[in-house]
Amino acid sequence: MRPLIGVTTSEVRLAEQVRQTPQGEPPRPEMALGLTYLRAIEAAGALPVVMPPLHLEAVEPLLARLSGVCLSGGPDLDPDAYDERRHPKLGPVEPELDRFELELARRADQRGLPILAVCRGAQTLNVARGGTLHQHLPDRPGVTIDHRQGAAGTEVTHDVTIAPDSMLARTMGRHEAQVNSFHHQGINRLGTGLRVVAWSPDGVIEGIEAPARDFLVGVQWHAECLVERPEQAALFAGLVSAAAAFEAAGGERAA
């Protein structure tokens, strides 16, 4: 049996933002998730399960059926989640969505589920562990790279340096990588029990992990768009391998 990996759907589209197609359904609120996440997980040997934002009491029954979680990318996190005022450059936020995903991240973490967190997902993971974010990286002193690239997601635009002794380096099989970049927020104060393991040339945090866990990794780039590169596909293979081990062990790990 292939392990089930839950994937969050982080983008909300309001009814007025949905264009009706001929003979299609009427516009209504929708969730959006790039198929690239699902295909990357399937190619790595697991079955992806899309997780919409449900009532919080649904989180535990949902996680009880999963062997791993992928926290996907999406819009800005509401700074209310880490008790800071909103920056003038803050993008649209979805507080209800944030509450669900933060709760899901915390509960998955407590269960010891393997987690791969991508872009917003890495930020969510950090906030779920008590960390904070830079709300607008261009305002941060020392930032010299445009971290919101205009090129396609399949294009790489800068390098990252990866700590040689990290889970991330072991998983990717290298200490440096080329990545894409689609964010204007970034990790500021690190969450409890997390370690910074990758950086861009201008010092922006690009990778985090929990050394006490078998597999809890967050990357700031969109690895799902780069899976033609073996080191990027290895992130999803690492998640699936850890999920299979979690399942074989009866679904229990120390958090």
C-alpha angles and dihedrals in degrees: 000000000000113000119254114240118194116218122197121228103220104174122082122198116196119221092254089055094054118092114215117228124214109282088001130130119282117267114272137149111302140185120226129205128169113244088222090081092052094045092048091052093045092049089052090058106264136103113246119219118197113228116204120196104273133170111298093246088065093062098083097046088048095050091046088069097049135082097196144003135224114199104206133209126265144125130340120295116243107252088220083081090069099029100255133128120255117266115229089240094052111131127224112305135199108209094183091052090047092053092053096046094044090051091047092049092050094047093045089049092050090050090053092239115165108256133196110187120194126199105307085019091062089049090049090051091051093049091045087060093050100269131132138225140230099240096204117018097196087069093055113100113248098024107133102158125084098238092186101067124198094210124093120280091250089063122086118220108176144013130249128206115221125204106252094221095051134112086235092058092047091049096047094037095228145075096223133039141174114238144177122241129216108157141090094188126068144175115287116166110024120240122244114286095008127123129203108236106164135042138183118233090263093053101258112148109252103168138031135176143172108243091199092060131078092229124358110137133160126191126187095213128075101257092172089070092052103049091123082077109078095220091056094045086051090069091063092041088053091051092049093046091051090046091053090050090048090053093045089053091056096264097288131119134153111263 
